Amino acid sequence: MAYDRDQFAPSPVTLGKKGATIDYSSGDVVLGASVKAVQVVAAGNVVYRPAGETSGSITVTEAPVGMVLLHVPGVIFQSGTTATLVSVED
């Protein structure tokens, strides 16, 4: 029996069906509501604000390849971020 990924409605506990590299070279990136996670694909620092917050930031120093940020980020800040990041989306 083949796995039918379309039988599952998108939710925070399902795997993403889409994704993209997060390009912060032009400034801070406000992530859309479809982003359910962010993964590190090249090690470095990540500075972000969780989606539910309106101020402040969290810095992860030397985030390793494969790390998934523990909060759903709402903003990735250009200043201080050096890692390459990808989104996980539905």
C-alpha beads as a LAMMPS data file, in Angstrom:
LAMMPS data file: protein, C-alpha beads

90 atoms
89 bonds

1 atom types
1 bond types

-500.0 500.0 xlo xhi
-500.0 500.0 ylo yhi
-500.0 500.0 zlo zhi

Masses

1 110.0

Atoms # bond

1 1 1 0.000 0.000 0.000
2 1 1 1.455 3.331 -1.069
3 1 1 1.572 6.291 1.293
4 1 1 -1.020 8.847 0.225
5 1 1 0.238 12.150 1.623
6 1 1 -2.834 13.974 0.344
7 1 1 -5.136 12.091 2.728
8 1 1 -3.816 14.136 5.662
9 1 1 -4.966 17.717 6.147
10 1 1 -2.138 20.223 6.756
11 1 1 -1.461 20.777 10.446
12 1 1 1.452 21.519 12.783
13 1 1 2.000 17.777 13.308
14 1 1 2.120 16.726 9.652
15 1 1 5.215 16.825 7.492
16 1 1 5.523 19.801 5.185
17 1 1 4.767 19.471 1.500
18 1 1 6.554 22.670 0.475
19 1 1 9.583 24.685 1.461
20 1 1 12.086 27.247 0.294
21 1 1 15.420 28.756 1.183
22 1 1 14.923 31.778 3.434
23 1 1 16.748 34.704 1.825
24 1 1 17.568 37.349 4.420
25 1 1 20.261 39.060 2.311
26 1 1 18.020 42.104 1.771
27 1 1 16.874 42.466 5.378
28 1 1 14.657 40.873 8.013
29 1 1 12.220 38.241 6.732
30 1 1 8.657 38.120 8.042
31 1 1 7.477 34.540 7.583
32 1 1 3.962 33.781 6.417
33 1 1 1.329 31.773 8.245
34 1 1 2.044 28.724 6.060
35 1 1 5.498 28.273 7.654
36 1 1 5.311 25.620 10.366
37 1 1 9.044 25.137 10.972
38 1 1 12.510 26.335 9.987
39 1 1 15.472 23.987 9.549
40 1 1 19.196 24.802 9.459
41 1 1 20.890 23.435 6.307
42 1 1 24.285 25.148 6.747
43 1 1 25.547 25.753 10.291
44 1 1 25.720 29.223 11.796
45 1 1 23.901 31.648 14.049
46 1 1 20.147 32.262 13.869
47 1 1 18.399 35.323 15.297
48 1 1 14.612 35.133 15.231
49 1 1 11.380 36.150 16.927
50 1 1 8.744 33.469 17.621
51 1 1 5.507 33.922 15.655
52 1 1 3.449 34.618 18.786
53 1 1 5.660 37.459 20.033
54 1 1 5.568 41.143 19.113
55 1 1 9.004 42.150 20.402
56 1 1 12.349 40.722 21.374
57 1 1 14.460 38.041 19.756
58 1 1 16.108 34.690 20.407
59 1 1 19.669 33.955 19.299
60 1 1 20.852 30.424 18.626
61 1 1 24.656 30.395 18.441
62 1 1 26.341 27.806 16.247
63 1 1 23.110 26.081 15.218
64 1 1 24.105 22.728 13.678
65 1 1 22.991 21.352 10.335
66 1 1 19.652 19.579 10.730
67 1 1 18.466 21.622 13.698
68 1 1 14.791 22.569 13.641
69 1 1 14.122 25.752 15.613
70 1 1 12.091 25.060 18.752
71 1 1 9.590 27.839 18.092
72 1 1 7.684 28.619 14.919
73 1 1 9.551 31.752 13.818
74 1 1 7.604 34.823 12.792
75 1 1 10.666 36.873 11.808
76 1 1 14.226 35.912 10.848
77 1 1 16.537 38.846 11.583
78 1 1 19.302 39.619 9.120
79 1 1 21.585 41.096 11.768
80 1 1 23.437 38.257 13.459
81 1 1 22.043 35.429 11.325
82 1 1 24.738 33.497 9.445
83 1 1 23.141 30.066 8.983
84 1 1 21.430 28.927 5.793
85 1 1 17.781 28.233 6.548
86 1 1 14.852 26.567 4.799
87 1 1 11.152 26.747 5.567
88 1 1 8.825 23.788 6.104
89 1 1 5.368 24.640 4.791
90 1 1 2.056 23.149 3.719

Bonds

1 1 1 2
2 1 2 3
3 1 3 4
4 1 4 5
5 1 5 6
6 1 6 7
7 1 7 8
8 1 8 9
9 1 9 10
10 1 10 11
11 1 11 12
12 1 12 13
13 1 13 14
14 1 14 15
15 1 15 16
16 1 16 17
17 1 17 18
18 1 18 19
19 1 19 20
20 1 20 21
21 1 21 22
22 1 22 23
23 1 23 24
24 1 24 25
25 1 25 26
26 1 26 27
27 1 27 28
28 1 28 29
29 1 29 30
30 1 30 31
31 1 31 32
32 1 32 33
33 1 33 34
34 1 34 35
35 1 35 36
36 1 36 37
37 1 37 38
38 1 38 39
39 1 39 40
40 1 40 41
41 1 41 42
42 1 42 43
43 1 43 44
44 1 44 45
45 1 45 46
46 1 46 47
47 1 47 48
48 1 48 49
49 1 49 50
50 1 50 51
51 1 51 52
52 1 52 53
53 1 53 54
54 1 54 55
55 1 55 56
56 1 56 57
57 1 57 58
58 1 58 59
59 1 59 60
60 1 60 61
61 1 61 62
62 1 62 63
63 1 63 64
64 1 64 65
65 1 65 66
66 1 66 67
67 1 67 68
68 1 68 69
69 1 69 70
70 1 70 71
71 1 71 72
72 1 72 73
73 1 73 74
74 1 74 75
75 1 75 76
76 1 76 77
77 1 77 78
78 1 78 79
79 1 79 80
80 1 80 81
81 1 81 82
82 1 82 83
83 1 83 84
84 1 84 85
85 1 85 86
86 1 86 87
87 1 87 88
88 1 88 89
89 1 89 90
